[in-house]
């Protein structure tokens, strides 16, 4: 079994804070085997993290969190950016065209761009996996709905810390049933549902700090943007 963090953000995300080196160092420190940096609509930092990962005794999984018309989708195993603003179905097609897998994070959390409110249940079930435990939760209700949906539709399940600061990497991980430490084997195991979810809640004080940092960074970007 490999312990994998499938959902984290670097400073390249508009609401991220730390460079990939700190994310990798945290992943190594807490005993993870693999890390995916999944920045919002950006991939460069993830590719850099994947290149650096062996120096931290980790498998680096390239990926990104894509803003589709319906909401957020994780593309894991992609090495070219999938553009934002595409339909949900087209977003999944673009991920699959690169040999990646499409994982839907926090699908029932409207306040965080969950897709469920904007697509059919059939479309949601066409994803390769559902993130059923996101550690940035308030009540846990959305996570429970995601797990229930995944079980009812026989979908593979993942967890993610959704870390926007390095110290939160590893709060929620996916135990992947494979002994082969490479990207292809890990993603194949997810497709086949050979996963177990392990997680704990991000402390509220940290969630508020991450949220506040995102607001401030978006405000700075807006001020610096050309007219």
Kinemage of the C-alpha trace (Angstrom):
@kinemage 1
@onewidth
@group {chain A} dominant
@subgroup {mainchain}
@vectorlist {calphas} color= white
{ca unk a 1} P 0.000 0.000 0.000
{ca unk a 2} L 1.232 3.457 -0.910
{ca unk a 3} L 0.129 6.630 0.868
{ca unk a 4} L -0.714 9.296 -1.679
{ca unk a 5} L -1.685 12.964 -1.424
{ca unk a 6} L -3.790 13.696 -4.514
{ca unk a 7} L -4.901 17.277 -3.777
{ca unk a 8} L -2.516 20.082 -2.845
{ca unk a 9} L -1.718 23.592 -4.001
{ca unk a 10} L 1.502 25.538 -4.388
{ca unk a 11} L 2.088 29.272 -4.570
{ca unk a 12} L 1.275 29.110 -8.285
{ca unk a 13} L -2.404 28.757 -7.347
{ca unk a 14} L -4.140 32.090 -6.787
{ca unk a 15} L -4.947 30.932 -3.250
{ca unk a 16} L -1.800 28.889 -2.557
{ca unk a 17} L 1.079 29.936 -0.331
{ca unk a 18} L 4.220 27.801 -0.490
{ca unk a 19} L 6.688 26.689 -3.180
{ca unk a 20} L 6.714 23.053 -4.233
{ca unk a 21} L 9.891 22.363 -2.291
{ca unk a 22} L 8.042 22.939 0.981
{ca unk a 23} L 5.144 20.727 -0.116
{ca unk a 24} L 7.556 17.954 -1.049
{ca unk a 25} L 9.462 18.336 2.206
{ca unk a 26} L 6.243 18.038 4.205
{ca unk a 27} L 5.151 14.986 2.218
{ca unk a 28} L 8.486 13.336 2.949
{ca unk a 29} L 8.349 14.303 6.632
{ca unk a 30} L 4.912 12.743 7.203
{ca unk a 31} L 5.845 9.526 5.420
{ca unk a 32} L 3.932 9.807 2.164
{ca unk a 33} L 4.935 7.818 -0.893
{ca unk a 34} L 3.562 10.092 -3.610
{ca unk a 35} L 2.347 13.659 -4.056
{ca unk a 36} L 0.255 15.446 -6.666
{ca unk a 37} L 0.428 19.229 -6.773
{ca unk a 38} L -2.888 20.299 -8.312
{ca unk a 39} L -2.868 24.050 -8.777
{ca unk a 40} L -5.916 25.911 -10.029
{ca unk a 41} L -5.748 26.059 -13.841
{ca unk a 42} L -1.943 25.938 -13.750
{ca unk a 43} L 0.455 23.044 -14.294
{ca unk a 44} L 4.024 24.394 -14.316
{ca unk a 45} L 4.610 23.997 -10.567
{ca unk a 46} L 3.170 20.481 -10.657
{ca unk a 47} L 5.569 19.478 -13.418
{ca unk a 48} L 8.450 20.921 -11.411
{ca unk a 49} L 7.302 19.029 -8.324
{ca unk a 50} L 7.131 15.797 -10.309
{ca unk a 51} L 10.716 16.336 -11.491
{ca unk a 52} L 11.984 17.103 -7.977
{ca unk a 53} L 10.016 14.366 -6.191
{ca unk a 54} L 12.674 11.601 -6.408
{ca unk a 55} L 15.041 13.844 -4.415
{ca unk a 56} L 12.509 13.532 -1.571
{ca unk a 57} L 12.026 9.784 -2.063
{ca unk a 58} L 8.573 10.431 -3.506
{ca unk a 59} L 6.658 9.691 -6.665
{ca unk a 60} L 5.598 12.977 -8.225
{ca unk a 61} L 2.220 12.851 -9.955
{ca unk a 62} L 1.656 15.709 -12.409
{ca unk a 63} L -1.787 17.236 -12.383
{ca unk a 64} L -3.991 20.272 -11.914
{ca unk a 65} L -7.376 21.390 -10.631
{ca unk a 66} L -9.350 22.501 -13.670
{ca unk a 67} L -12.210 24.969 -13.517
{ca unk a 68} L -14.779 23.518 -15.902
{ca unk a 69} L -18.074 25.266 -16.649
{ca unk a 70} L -19.665 23.051 -14.002
{ca unk a 71} L -16.957 23.399 -11.375
{ca unk a 72} L -13.676 21.854 -10.315
{ca unk a 73} L -12.170 18.636 -11.679
{ca unk a 74} L -8.791 17.154 -10.780
{ca unk a 75} L -6.796 15.969 -13.755
{ca unk a 76} L -4.142 13.537 -12.514
{ca unk a 77} L -1.418 12.216 -14.788
{ca unk a 78} L -1.692 15.082 -17.274
{ca unk a 79} L 1.402 16.933 -18.431
{ca unk a 80} L -0.217 19.614 -20.574
{ca unk a 81} L -2.609 22.171 -19.144
{ca unk a 82} L -6.297 21.586 -19.748
{ca unk a 83} L -7.877 25.015 -20.286
{ca unk a 84} L -10.537 26.301 -17.916
{ca unk a 85} L -14.055 27.101 -19.038
{ca unk a 86} L -14.723 23.926 -21.007
{ca unk a 87} L -17.825 21.868 -20.399
{ca unk a 88} L -17.588 19.158 -17.774
{ca unk a 89} L -17.678 16.428 -20.423
{ca unk a 90} L -15.028 18.106 -22.576
{ca unk a 91} L -12.809 18.572 -19.528
{ca unk a 92} L -12.965 14.838 -18.815
{ca unk a 93} L -12.277 14.076 -22.475
{ca unk a 94} L -9.182 16.306 -22.469
{ca unk a 95} L -7.864 14.590 -19.334
{ca unk a 96} L -8.442 11.129 -20.781
{ca unk a 97} L -6.828 12.109 -24.096
{ca unk a 98} L -3.578 12.569 -22.156
{ca unk a 99} L -3.934 9.214 -20.419
{ca unk a 100} L -4.848 10.848 -17.140
{ca unk a 101} L -7.696 10.229 -14.731
{ca unk a 102} L -10.474 12.623 -13.782
{ca unk a 103} L -11.238 12.848 -10.066
{ca unk a 104} L -14.084 15.095 -8.899
{ca unk a 105} L -13.163 16.921 -5.674
{ca unk a 106} L -15.747 18.090 -3.119
{ca unk a 107} L -18.574 17.501 -5.649
{ca unk a 108} L -21.429 18.477 -3.333
{ca unk a 109} L -19.838 21.575 -1.834
{ca unk a 110} L -21.429 24.457 -3.755
{ca unk a 111} L -19.362 27.123 -2.028
{ca unk a 112} L -16.169 25.566 -3.379
{ca unk a 113} L -17.178 25.032 -7.003
{ca unk a 114} L -18.507 21.514 -6.592
{ca unk a 115} L -19.866 20.214 -9.896
{ca unk a 116} L -22.886 18.266 -8.641
{ca unk a 117} L -25.288 21.208 -8.769
{ca unk a 118} L -24.592 21.763 -12.464
{ca unk a 119} L -24.441 18.288 -14.023
{ca unk a 120} L -26.534 15.136 -14.072
{ca unk a 121} L -25.837 12.226 -11.788
{ca unk a 122} L -24.927 10.252 -14.903
{ca unk a 123} L -22.251 12.787 -15.777
{ca unk a 124} L -20.888 12.728 -12.247
{ca unk a 125} L -20.671 8.951 -12.343
{ca unk a 126} L -18.616 9.151 -15.565
{ca unk a 127} L -15.621 10.402 -13.555
{ca unk a 128} L -12.829 7.948 -12.828
{ca unk a 129} L -13.091 8.574 -9.088
{ca unk a 130} L -14.807 10.752 -6.519
{ca unk a 131} L -13.011 12.582 -3.726
{ca unk a 132} L -15.087 11.412 -0.776
{ca unk a 133} L -12.971 12.959 1.961
{ca unk a 134} L -11.756 16.527 1.644
{ca unk a 135} L -10.093 17.636 4.850
{ca unk a 136} L -11.227 21.259 4.501
{ca unk a 137} L -14.708 20.514 5.804
{ca unk a 138} L -16.984 22.338 8.199
{ca unk a 139} L -19.648 19.771 9.057
{ca unk a 140} L -18.676 16.716 7.004
{ca unk a 141} L -22.082 16.547 5.327
{ca unk a 142} L -20.701 17.102 1.820
{ca unk a 143} L -18.099 14.397 2.323
{ca unk a 144} L -20.760 11.956 3.457
{ca unk a 145} L -22.893 12.720 0.404
{ca unk a 146} L -19.878 12.165 -1.854
{ca unk a 147} L -19.086 8.829 -0.233
{ca unk a 148} L -22.690 7.713 -0.457
{ca unk a 149} L -22.805 8.629 -4.150
{ca unk a 150} L -19.545 6.805 -4.871
{ca unk a 151} L -20.725 3.651 -3.104
{ca unk a 152} L -24.128 3.701 -4.824
{ca unk a 153} L -22.496 4.000 -8.245
{ca unk a 154} L -19.513 1.721 -7.638
{ca unk a 155} L -16.986 4.496 -8.162
{ca unk a 156} L -13.406 4.529 -6.865
{ca unk a 157} L -12.867 6.810 -3.880
{ca unk a 158} L -10.035 9.157 -2.996
{ca unk a 159} L -9.158 11.624 -0.249
{ca unk a 160} L -7.366 14.940 -0.441
{ca unk a 161} L -5.994 17.448 2.015
{ca unk a 162} L -6.739 20.287 -0.410
{ca unk a 163} L -3.694 21.834 1.238
{ca unk a 164} L -3.013 25.476 0.409
{ca unk a 165} L -0.116 25.695 2.870
{ca unk a 166} L 2.612 23.095 3.130
{ca unk a 167} L 1.937 22.078 6.732
{ca unk a 168} L -1.455 20.660 5.729
{ca unk a 169} L -0.074 18.189 3.179
{ca unk a 170} L -0.963 14.722 4.429
{ca unk a 171} L -4.086 15.661 6.381
{ca unk a 172} L -6.110 13.386 4.112
{ca unk a 173} L -4.480 10.679 2.027
{ca unk a 174} L -5.450 7.832 -0.220
{ca unk a 175} L -3.968 4.427 0.512
{ca unk a 176} L -3.402 2.875 -2.914
{ca unk a 177} L -3.076 -0.884 -3.220
{ca unk a 178} L 0.008 -1.270 -5.396
{ca unk a 179} L 3.605 -2.187 -4.749
{ca unk a 180} L 4.849 -0.461 -7.912
{ca unk a 181} L 6.046 3.037 -7.124
{ca unk a 182} L 5.335 4.841 -10.365
{ca unk a 183} L 2.651 7.167 -11.682
{ca unk a 184} L 1.061 4.687 -14.074
{ca unk a 185} L 0.659 1.968 -11.448
{ca unk a 186} L -0.785 4.392 -8.906
{ca unk a 187} L -3.353 5.810 -11.326
{ca unk a 188} L -4.269 2.349 -12.615
{ca unk a 189} L -4.954 1.246 -9.042
{ca unk a 190} L -7.242 4.239 -8.546
{ca unk a 191} L -9.135 3.453 -11.760
{ca unk a 192} L -9.646 -0.078 -10.493
{ca unk a 193} L -10.898 1.082 -7.097
{ca unk a 194} L -8.004 -0.318 -5.103
{ca unk a 195} L -8.038 2.549 -2.632
{ca unk a 196} L -8.734 3.268 1.022
{ca unk a 197} L -9.453 6.734 2.364
{ca unk a 198} L -7.706 8.054 5.478
{ca unk a 199} L -8.178 11.592 6.724
{ca unk a 200} L -8.719 14.141 9.430
{ca unk a 201} L -10.201 17.615 9.439
{ca unk a 202} L -8.036 20.616 8.708
{ca unk a 203} L -8.135 22.760 11.878
{ca unk a 204} L -10.585 25.643 11.491
{ca unk a 205} L -7.935 28.245 12.275
{ca unk a 206} L -5.859 26.925 9.364
{ca unk a 207} L -8.846 26.768 7.000
{ca unk a 208} L -9.651 30.407 7.765
{ca unk a 209} L -6.002 31.368 7.259
{ca unk a 210} L -5.906 29.569 3.907
{ca unk a 211} L -9.192 31.193 2.864
{ca unk a 212} L -8.053 34.635 3.947
{ca unk a 213} L -4.757 34.255 2.131
{ca unk a 214} L -6.618 33.453 -1.075
{ca unk a 215} L -8.752 36.580 -0.800
{ca unk a 216} L -5.720 38.798 -0.245
{ca unk a 217} L -3.826 37.276 -3.145
{ca unk a 218} L -6.782 37.683 -5.527
{ca unk a 219} L -7.081 41.325 -4.441
{ca unk a 220} L -3.380 41.951 -5.121
{ca unk a 221} L -3.642 40.314 -8.538
{ca unk a 222} L -6.645 42.459 -9.403
{ca unk a 223} L -4.770 45.633 -8.420
{ca unk a 224} L -1.758 44.671 -10.542
{ca unk a 225} L -3.761 43.582 -13.574
{ca unk a 226} L -3.501 45.920 -16.596
{ca unk a 227} L -6.580 47.939 -17.478
